[in-house]
């Protein structure tokens, strides 16, 4: 059997890269002699016309550079100012320019040409995420006949939202060149199928297949997962290393961990916490919210706006309710190490995973895995996160409804131990059965 060639926008960096996707694919790549290919993260005026190897690590990696113009138009432009808002239901934020689409096509075409230089007939290709949707189309144009799969880590838009994309039919044609199109949730598979039919003109066949002449592709849901056992061990070890004062016997801790992105619903979460504090004066000084939100895509207006709104709300709530011994919201706008996060998850009594729209959201799964089974915390989860399809024993909420969110916070804080243990045990059964290796095996088996 040939190699597995994984393609993503960025390659995992460093000699021992970590992260959910690395865990999912690293073992498979190492066993089969596969290669992970993506951008280096560097920009150069004249990118080389070939891939270059990256030294070190358990599996082979190759990378290529972008020019400053490609970074601006392919990555910041079409990928993050068109596809990202579209796929998260924010068509009002689309920033459509012809040069964005041209650069997006050109980068995919250039990568396809470089990949053809090393591709072997038996290799299987697994493309990850919205940056590289045209890849199978471009490879077929160059004569490749390999099995090719695509996995989208974000949600998939409805056909109505897709109508806002000027090249919607073209995007559907690109997708049709993959043998397998993998989505995070059943809702995304339904949206993709409907868009392929209504926007792309495809014919729906039985078994999740579509036909868009001359291609036939399968669409399916493959919910991404974590290594729950490994994360549980990490969390137990790391909680003991947390600085003194994080855990206080008279104070409960709620935690939120999200990139500072408009899709994550952090301002809505703060408003709901403010509603909770307004309703429950007896909880003042007895509960705090730790919100960790590393910055993302700085310099883009929509992201500058969300940062200002979030900082304003946290300051407003703290100004209204804080005293000299207690601050309701601790807002950290910088990255925190994965190991530290694992310890914080275990220490937290409640996790608020309340995006307005999300493909899966692995924070929900990491939080559950991190809990002490003898006294677990409670997960409050948005109905718009893909994880809600699997994690039905969480407290499922509408993140747009601050009153419902505030009620869920009170329910979580007051939940009896037996109920917390029952819910946690049910959630862990799902995470242990459908772990990250189950996810990668399932996709690759379906790819054939």
Buried (B, 14 or more C-beta within 10 A) or exposed (E): EBBBBBBBBBBBEEEEBEEBBBBBBBBBBEEBEBBBBBBBEEBEEEBEEEBEEBEEBEBBBBBBBBBEBBBBBBBBBBBBBBBBBBBBBBBEBBBBEEEBBBBBBBBBBBBBBBBEEBBEEEBBBBBBBBBBBBBBBBBBEEEBEBBBBBBBBBBBBBBEBBBBBEBBBBBBBBBBBBBBBBBBBEBBBBBBBBBBBBBBEBEEEEEBBBBBEEBBBBBBBBBBBBBBEBBBBBBBEBBEEBEEEEBEEEBBBBBBBBBBBBBBBBBBBBBBBBBBBEBBEEBEBEBBBBBBBBBBBEEBEBBEEBBEBBEEBBEBBBEEBBEEEBBBBBBEBEEBEBBBBBBBBBBBBBBBBBBBBBBBBBBBBBBBBBBBEEEBBBBBBBEBBBBBBBBEBBBBBBBBBBEBBBBBBBBBBEBEEEEBBBBBEBBBEBBBEBBBBBBBEBBBEBBE
